[in-house]
Amino acid sequence: MTASIPRPGKIIAIHLSYASRADQRGRRPAHPSYFFKPTSSLGVSGGTVERPAGTELLAFEGEIALVIGTAARRVSLDDAWSHVGWVTAANDLGLYDLRANDKGSNVRSKGGDGYTPIGPEYIDASAVDPAELRVRTWVNGELRQDDSTTGLIFPLAQLVADLSQHFTLEPGDVILTGTPAGSSVIVPGDVVEVEVDAPNAPGAPSSGALATTVTQGDVPFDDRIGSLPAVDDLQRTEAWGSREAAGLPPADKPGLSPELRAKLIEAPTAGLSAQLRKRGHHSCFIDGVSANIAGTKIVGTAKTLRFVPFREDLFASHGGGYNAQKRAFDAVREGEIIVIEARGDDTTGTLGDILALRAQARGAAGVVTDGGVRDFDAVAEIGLPVFSQGAHPSVLGRKHVPWDVDVTISCGGAAVQPGDIIVGDGDGVIVIPPTLVEAVVDDALAQEIEDAWIAEQVSAGHPVDGLFPMNAEWRAKYESATSPSTGSGSKP
């Protein structure tokens, strides 16, 4: 900071604020949410930032930084901007390898030394319109980000007013206002430059180029002290900005077509399972589960979550933080059903009301677990369909360790793979291989028509012998009665 600007007592950053970034991530928040960065993460233009040994996903985020000029506590939206003293550039650097166990708080992934360079020049906030600021980022001279505050979901003044509702913003405090689309991975040797300016203001004031060079660290993290870096395809995708940029193959589109979903909703599980049996599939049943909401029907593609038996050391390493259970419920997509392997143990809960709310907010079609459900009545009131072994009040850690997501699991005696078709109703839940689903549902619906005709004959007093299943004589009568020329449903 310059001599006239106080050193910040706190640095507050927003998670998502630009529409371009939110659209890239596939989620747009209704309200701003924040995290803190330590003041020891501050850096200056011309400095370096270290990518620690054993990591690969250090990413830049060019941002507009607001520096508070006068204390703000419960200020109005109209008055909020007057408490901002200066505007400058910032690079909210982050290490995606360390996101998992600090998801949301970003303590380790965003708190490293030099992970918040700001400057070099400071623009007088009173001389610019907060709605007409621009932020641009270059990597090795190539423009990577170019956006303006017209693309914000939440205006800059709103962030100041909102934060002041909760605590006093003091002179020198820094608010990092979020990054637009274009953030990506940087490697040792890269030079990142961020500039904030007001091109329409008199004199077009600018922060100048905030330059940071990436270096390679050589000291590994100690697994005897804390969690080690870990990455997966989700972290790679979010760090690079897309699966393509991360070098990953395109993701299969989730879900079912509206037409196929409508057919599956119409077809009962009894009829679907009969068709699977005809094709030699006898192990399609998720046994022992029933619906929390009477009369409910679920149809969707499987997203799997695996629990392993409780063991103290495994729970210490996998049970806390942003564990597999939380990752599954945070990542479930519209139309998917979370299927949980709990080894048929109904003496512990495998989800509760908070996770049910998260699944519902993400558009999940339901949950199937061969374990128990805590907050059972509350989950039912939420309206999320859940098929389970029943209610149990225990919390995570009694019998299970959340272990992995999107792997082949066993649930209620059935093998379930990610992307399998799950259908559940009052008769239970079945698993349909995706390659069979079109033929199975069409034949099941055709069988339903046939069964309805048989039911009419039984109601009329005919014995079931020879009728169910139909012999040649009854088959001929059925085909005659249901042919287009004679109509359907005619009595023999």
Phi and psi in degrees as a GROMACS rama.xvg file:
@    title "Ramachandran Plot"
@    xaxis  label "Phi"
@    yaxis  label "Psi"
@TYPE xy
-75.368  167.482  THR-2
-61.627  -29.0879  ALA-3
-85.3534  -8.94946  SER-4
-109.357  122.983  ILE-5
-62.1717  151.02  PRO-6
-67.8717  136.512  ARG-7
-67.4726  143.095  PRO-8
-83.8924  -23.9834  GLY-9
-153.983  152.443  LYS-10
-121.077  121.622  ILE-11
-114.793  132.289  ILE-12
-123.045  148.854  ALA-13
-99.3119  146.214  ILE-14
-71.7369  -62.5581  HIS-15
-130.443  130.094  LEU-16
-141.285  -23.1165  SER-17
-94.9804  138.266  TYR-18
-61.0628  -37.3002  ALA-19
-64.3747  -38.4429  SER-20
-72.3562  -42.4403  ARG-21
-62.7009  -41.1614  ALA-22
-66.6541  -35.59  ASP-23
-64.1975  -38.1379  GLN-24
-82.2901  -14.2656  ARG-25
77.7107  20.8994  GLY-26
-150.996  131.957  ARG-27
-118.242  117.281  ARG-28
-72.3178  148.915  PRO-29
-79.7563  -27.8038  ALA-30
-140.337  154.753  HIS-31
-69.4369  146.187  PRO-32
-131.388  155.4  SER-33
-134.154  167.644  TYR-34
-146.955  160.8  PHE-35
-99.502  148.688  PHE-36
-121.5  142.99  LYS-37
-70.725  148.675  PRO-38
-65.9778  -20.8469  THR-39
-68.8601  -9.03581  SER-40
-84.168  -5.6431  SER-41
-63.3234  144.799  LEU-42
-141.699  171.292  GLY-43
-122.131  164.031  VAL-44
-62.995  139.347  SER-45
90.5958  -1.48387  GLY-46
-87.2847  -174.972  GLY-47
-121.664  160.684  THR-48
-134.495  137.162  VAL-49
-95.3746  131.565  GLU-50
-90.1003  113.131  ARG-51
-62.2248  154.53  PRO-52
-57.6111  139.357  ALA-53
81.7636  11.8546  GLY-54
-121.438  162.109  THR-55
-137.229  -13.1423  GLU-56
-117.776  57.2413  LEU-57
-82.2645  126.159  LEU-58
-125.767  145.347  ALA-59
-91.2025  155.967  PHE-60
-146.3  98.9718  GLU-61
-69.5401  132.409  GLY-62
-144.339  160.418  GLU-63
-89.1078  125.973  ILE-64
-105.114  132.549  ALA-65
-102.022  133.521  LEU-66
-112.897  121.692  VAL-67
-68.455  133.652  ILE-68
-98.9815  -41.1914  GLY-69
-129.91  148.849  THR-70
-55.6999  139.502  ALA-71
-129.235  121.594  ALA-72
-140.728  118.07  ARG-73
52.0675  50.9147  ARG-74
-87.4142  154.842  VAL-75
-79.9807  163.948  SER-76
-61.1765  -39.1836  LEU-77
-67.5847  -29.7639  ASP-78
-95.916  -11.4273  ASP-79
-60.2731  -44.5435  ALA-80
-63.5779  -26.1101  TRP-81
-66.8042  -15.7842  SER-82
-90.5474  -4.24917  HIS-83
-87.8272  124.857  VAL-84
-89.1324  -41.6976  GLY-85
-143.553  158.031  TRP-86
-125.688  138.16  VAL-87
-152.282  -177.806  THR-88
-92.3288  151.553  ALA-89
-144.937  154.641  ALA-90
-122.886  105.842  ASN-91
-86.7393  74.2205  ASP-92
-65.8401  146.411  LEU-93
-146.114  149.851  GLY-94
-113.827  101.639  LEU-95
-65.6814  -21.5417  TYR-96
-60.8032  -21.4114  ASP-97
-112.324  15.6123  LEU-98
-72.6184  -36.622  ARG-99
-54.0226  -52.6756  ALA-100
-81.7208  -8.4062  ASN-101
-122.494  30.1293  ASP-102
-51.9821  127.615  LYS-103
93.9568  -50.482  GLY-104
-78.1488  -30.1014  SER-105
58.2646  27.0159  ASN-106
-57.0501  -52.9587  VAL-107
-87.2552  -35.2043  ARG-108
-70.3479  -25.1667  SER-109
-118.206  -2.42827  LYS-110
-100.597  6.04986  GLY-111
-63.5556  157.834  GLY-112
-58.3409  129.606  ASP-113
79.301  7.478  GLY-114
-81.9875  2.76991  TYR-115
-135.477  65.317  THR-116
-68.147  140.342  PRO-117
-138.087  159.696  ILE-118
111.891  -153.944  GLY-119
-82.9534  -26.1709  PRO-120
-105.139  156.953  GLU-121
-119.075  123.304  TYR-122
-88.6375  134.315  ILE-123
-64.4383  116.782  ASP-124
-63.2919  -30.0191  ALA-125
-71.8131  -13.0511  SER-126
-96.6929  0.270127  ALA-127
-130.41  156.323  VAL-128
-90.3424  119.911  ASP-129
-61.6702  -16.9882  PRO-130
-86.2868  -1.82674  ALA-131
-130.034  39.4095  GLU-132
-98.3179  154.057  LEU-133
-129.029  144.046  ARG-134
-127.788  133.617  VAL-135
-135.15  147.203  ARG-136
-133.379  136.676  THR-137
-120.912  144.03  TRP-138
-121.354  117.488  VAL-139
52.9603  38.8382  ASN-140
85.0071  -4.76311  GLY-141
-97.5428  126.304  GLU-142
-66.9101  123.244  LEU-143
-113.766  -29.2903  ARG-144
-134.895  138.18  GLN-145
-155.304  103.617  ASP-146
-150.73  169.418  ASP-147
-134.852  170.99  SER-148
-69.9345  -7.78206  THR-149
-69.3183  -17.7402  THR-150
-92.3629  7.76158  GLY-151
-76.4378  142.97  LEU-152
-76.2746  -39.1871  ILE-153
-119.515  120.103  PHE-154
-57.8131  152.638  PRO-155
-57.7217  -41.4658  LEU-156
-63.2956  -31.8866  ALA-157
-63.0865  -38.5872  GLN-158
-62.118  -42.4941  LEU-159
-64.0191  -48.2008  VAL-160
-63.5045  -41.9603  ALA-161
-63.4784  -49.8402  ASP-162
-61.7519  -35.6909  LEU-163
-69.0655  -15.7665  SER-164
-66.6025  -25.0592  GLN-165
-106.338  -30.2087  HIS-166
-160.965  164.215  PHE-167
-76.2704  127.019  THR-168
-86.6147  121.738  LEU-169
-103.96  156.798  GLU-170
-53.3658  132.475  PRO-171
96.3135  -21.0724  GLY-172
-58.7429  143.9  ASP-173
-113.074  133.154  VAL-174
-113.457  118.671  ILE-175
-89.4629  121.689  LEU-176
-97.4825  15.127  THR-177
98.6345  162.302  GLY-178
-117.959  144.718  THR-179
-80.4488  -179.517  PRO-180
-59.8945  153.658  ALA-181
114.456  -13.8794  GLY-182
-59.7003  140.383  SER-183
-157.26  -175.199  SER-184
-81.4271  142.031  VAL-185
-123.466  155.089  ILE-186
-127.642  162.793  VAL-187
-52.1569  133.927  PRO-188
100.757  -22.068  GLY-189
-68.6258  146.249  ASP-190
-117.28  122.575  VAL-191
-107.701  132.595  VAL-192
-124.998  132.808  GLU-193
-123.418  135.025  VAL-194
-131.266  136.682  GLU-195
-116.44  132.491  VAL-196
-145.639  171.942  ASP-197
-124.151  82.1049  ALA-198
-62.9754  -21.2032  PRO-199
-97.4847  -4.40891  ASN-200
-83.1205  154.82  ALA-201
-54.4591  127.03  PRO-202
80.0516  -2.86011  GLY-203
43.1939  61.7095  ALA-204
-59.7567  147.077  PRO-205
-139.259  152.821  SER-206
-78.0136  -11.8913  SER-207
77.3271  175.594  GLY-208
-85.0491  117.52  ALA-209
-87.4346  107.562  LEU-210
-106.321  135.058  ALA-211
-138.459  133.176  THR-212
-107.485  135.064  THR-213
-86.793  132.736  VAL-214
-119.96  164.85  THR-215
-101.802  125.547  GLN-216
-82.0371  158.59  GLY-217
-126.879  9.54933  ASP-218
-105.281  113.531  VAL-219
-74.892  160.557  PRO-220
-74.6897  149.704  PHE-221
-99.9505  114.858  ASP-222
-71.7258  -9.27721  ASP-223
-79.1122  -11.239  ARG-224
-108.188  -45.0272  ILE-225
-157.056  -175.342  GLY-226
-69.3467  148.511  SER-227
-92.1582  160.212  LEU-228
-58.9286  144.449  PRO-229
-151.532  138.79  ALA-230
-131.499  154.737  VAL-231
-140.631  -177.69  ASP-232
-64.9624  -30.7292  ASP-233
-64.8365  -46.1715  LEU-234
-65.0309  -40.4064  GLN-235
-61.9301  -43.5946  ARG-236
-62.1908  -45.3138  THR-237
-72.3953  -33.6819  GLU-238
-68.3239  -45.824  ALA-239
-78.5567  -25.1959  TRP-240
107.22  -19.5785  GLY-241
-165.944  160.969  SER-242
-63.8124  -39.1184  ARG-243
-62.2169  -46.52  GLU-244
-63.6671  -30.5176  ALA-245
-81.2196  -2.73706  ALA-246
78.7087  20.8347  GLY-247
-99.1621  150.813  LEU-248
-67.4185  155.212  PRO-249
-57.8143  140.744  PRO-250
-76.4838  141.088  ALA-251
-64.0732  140.087  ASP-252
-68.7263  128.172  LYS-253
-77.2539  165.116  PRO-254
91.2468  -178.448  GLY-255
-117.555  153  LEU-256
-65.4036  151.922  SER-257
-56.3337  -35.6113  PRO-258
-68.076  -44.3457  GLU-259
-68.6169  -39.1139  LEU-260
-60.8694  -42.0253  ARG-261
-62.2421  -39.9264  ALA-262
-64.148  -42.9637  LYS-263
-67.0404  -33.9429  LEU-264
-66.0888  -36.7241  ILE-265
-73.6693  -33.803  GLU-266
-81.6459  129.962  ALA-267
-74.5353  153.731  PRO-268
-62.4663  -32.156  THR-269
-60.2431  -44.4326  ALA-270
-69.3847  -38.2839  GLY-271
-65.4091  -42.1834  LEU-272
-66.7978  -33.8628  SER-273
-63.6537  -39.1641  ALA-274
-69.3826  -35.8121  GLN-275
-64.5618  -40.0576  LEU-276
-62.1929  -39.8636  ARG-277
-61.2493  -25.5144  LYS-278
-97.1955  12.3523  ARG-279
86.2899  9.43925  GLY-280
-99.5261  102.476  HIS-281
-106.256  -3.17037  HIS-282
-116.91  44.4088  SER-283
-97.1921  2.08318  CYS-284
-95.1329  132.53  PHE-285
-91.821  98.7322  ILE-286
-79.6581  151.986  ASP-287
84.2318  7.60581  GLY-288
-113.355  150.281  VAL-289
-143.075  163.165  SER-290
-80.0359  143.976  ALA-291
-77.9285  -18.6064  ASN-292
-121.718  113.469  ILE-293
-58.3272  137.011  ALA-294
81.881  5.06368  GLY-295
-76.8095  152.358  THR-296
-130.21  130.065  LYS-297
-120.072  140.764  ILE-298
-141.142  129.817  VAL-299
179.745  179.988  GLY-300
-98.0257  147.625  THR-301
-80.2326  132.66  ALA-302
-115.074  121.341  LYS-303
-100.122  148.087  THR-304
-135.852  129.25  LEU-305
-113.233  127.686  ARG-306
-102.266  143.25  PHE-307
-111.96  162.896  VAL-308
-58.9755  146.854  PRO-309
-62.2017  134.668  PHE-310
-148.107  134.177  ARG-311
-55.543  -47.8921  GLU-312
-69.7974  -34.3765  ASP-313
-70.5674  -35.9198  LEU-314
-68.045  -35.5636  PHE-315
-62.9593  -35.2812  ALA-316
-89.9694  -24.9576  SER-317
-124.534  -9.19931  HIS-318
-87.3066  -26.6461  GLY-319
-95.3547  -174.575  GLY-320
58.6587  -148.013  GLY-321
-87.0092  73.5594  TYR-322
-78.6855  178.991  ASN-323
-60.8635  -36.0763  ALA-324
-61.8678  -48.0281  GLN-325
-65.5205  -39.5698  LYS-326
-63.1565  -39.2307  ARG-327
-63.0958  -45.695  ALA-328
-74.2909  -27.4001  PHE-329
-75.4654  -27.0013  ASP-330
-104.067  -6.33338  ALA-331
-59.6391  139.615  VAL-332
-107.08  163.888  ARG-333
-54.6622  131.006  GLU-334
86.6137  -4.36352  GLY-335
-89.0094  155.181  GLU-336
-117.593  123.797  ILE-337
-77.4445  119.1  ILE-338
-110.357  123.769  VAL-339
-113.323  127.707  ILE-340
-88.7427  112.086  GLU-341
-124.991  18.1498  ALA-342
60.2437  26.9898  ARG-343
69.2137  16.1056  GLY-344
-89.2716  109.654  ASP-345
-93.6951  12.2702  ASP-346
-97.6772  22.3357  THR-347
-159.67  150.933  THR-348
-81.6557  143.237  GLY-349
-112.781  -6.80387  THR-350
-160.684  162.927  LEU-351
-137.858  -164.678  GLY-352
-67.2442  -35.0452  ASP-353
-64.5407  -47.2346  ILE-354
-66.8955  -34.3762  LEU-355
-63.1119  -41.2324  ALA-356
-61.5136  -41.588  LEU-357
-64.554  -43.6906  ARG-358
-61.7469  -42.2865  ALA-359
-63.7857  -43.1846  GLN-360
-62.5126  -31.6732  ALA-361
-82.3788  -4.87705  ARG-362
87.3273  18.7707  GLY-363
-61.1678  146.14  ALA-364
-83.1474  -12.8038  ALA-365
156.367  -175.839  GLY-366
-135.223  139.486  VAL-367
-124.933  124.755  VAL-368
-137.475  137.86  THR-369
-91.3578  20.4222  ASP-370
-114.607  -161.793  GLY-371
-95.5954  174.049  GLY-372
-128.711  125.226  VAL-373
-90.0485  163.761  ARG-374
54.4684  40.6105  ASP-375
-55.5915  -48.5722  PHE-376
-66.7513  -39.0825  ASP-377
-65.4222  -39.077  ALA-378
-63.502  -40.8159  VAL-379
-64.0003  -39.19  ALA-380
-65.6471  -32.9607  GLU-381
-60.0988  -33.3514  ILE-382
98.6334  4.74188  GLY-383
-79.8029  121.909  LEU-384
-67.5926  127.367  PRO-385
-133.342  125.329  VAL-386
-103.179  123.652  PHE-387
-149.85  -178.673  SER-388
-81.3134  -7.10732  GLN-389
126.938  -167.73  GLY-390
-88.6095  145.181  ALA-391
-156.598  134.355  HIS-392
-84.006  -2.1292  PRO-393
-72.6224  155.413  SER-394
-95.1254  170.273  VAL-395
-58.9934  138.065  LEU-396
111.851  -1.93545  GLY-397
-82.2181  -45.8797  ARG-398
-129.515  -13.8533  LYS-399
-127.423  155.987  HIS-400
-124.223  121.387  VAL-401
-66.5324  122.669  PRO-402
-114.861  -47.8852  TRP-403
-156.439  158.146  ASP-404
-125.519  156.172  VAL-405
57.1983  44.4086  ASP-406
-128.085  164.507  VAL-407
-67.8058  131.003  THR-408
-129.589  173.102  ILE-409
-115.031  124.689  SER-410
-132.179  118.043  CYS-411
58.1651  32.4739  GLY-412
86.4397  -1.06312  GLY-413
-109.886  140.131  ALA-414
-77.2333  131.272  ALA-415
-129.249  128.476  VAL-416
-111.448  150.657  GLN-417
-54.1996  132.078  PRO-418
94.0197  -11.5333  GLY-419
-60.0311  154.602  ASP-420
-89.9282  125.47  ILE-421
-111.453  128.695  ILE-422
-131.76  130.524  VAL-423
-138.021  142.736  GLY-424
-151.406  -158.754  ASP-425
-62.5619  -21.4737  GLY-426
-85.3512  -13.102  ASP-427
131.29  -163.328  GLY-428
-124.293  136.232  VAL-429
-126.084  160.983  ILE-430
-116.838  127.386  VAL-431
-118.001  124.868  ILE-432
-59.9776  136.196  PRO-433
-56.8924  -31.936  PRO-434
-69.4239  -17.4522  THR-435
-103.084  -11.9507  LEU-436
-63.519  -39.9712  VAL-437
-61.2078  -49.6366  GLU-438
-66.806  -40.5535  ALA-439
-63.2241  -46.2108  VAL-440
-71.4497  -37.6827  VAL-441
-63.4765  -43.3999  ASP-442
-68.8542  -34.8403  ASP-443
-64.8381  -41.2317  ALA-444
-68.5067  -37.5533  LEU-445
-63.7379  -39.0912  ALA-446
-65.7615  -34.459  GLN-447
-61.6076  -40.4483  GLU-448
-63.4093  -43.6394  ILE-449
-63.6581  -44.3863  GLU-450
-64.5983  -35.5528  ASP-451
-64.0251  -38.5337  ALA-452
-66.3777  -42.1742  TRP-453
-60.416  -41.849  ILE-454
-60.9147  -37.4388  ALA-455
-62.031  -40.6208  GLU-456
-67.5275  -40.6611  GLN-457
-64.0294  -41.2883  VAL-458
-63.2734  -28.7573  SER-459
-80.3977  -2.66537  ALA-460
108.497  0.730006  GLY-461
-76.8165  140.81  HIS-462
-71.054  157.783  PRO-463
-78.5515  -20.3947  VAL-464
-61.0408  121.824  ASP-465
85.0436  -18.2157  GLY-466
-96.5388  -33.9544  LEU-467
-136.433  95.2472  PHE-468
-78.1463  163.677  PRO-469
-74.7743  134.694  MET-470
-84.3476  -175.266  ASN-471
-61.6969  -39.7496  ALA-472
-63.4958  -49.4323  GLU-473
-67.5573  -33.4917  TRP-474
-61.8762  -42.0643  ARG-475
-63.2062  -42.0577  ALA-476
-62.9754  -41.1641  LYS-477
-62.5341  -47.2052  TYR-478
-66.1463  -34.3021  GLU-479
-69.3743  -42.3131  SER-480
-70.568  -28.2639  ALA-481
-106.691  5.51297  THR-482
-70.3481  152.284  SER-483
-54.4511  -31.166  PRO-484
-73.8688  -26.6568  SER-485
-107.21  -9.6658  THR-486
85.1802  179.89  GLY-487
-117.048  154.24  SER-488
83.0394  8.47108  GLY-489
-71.6097  147.797  SER-490
-79.8755  146.421  LYS-491
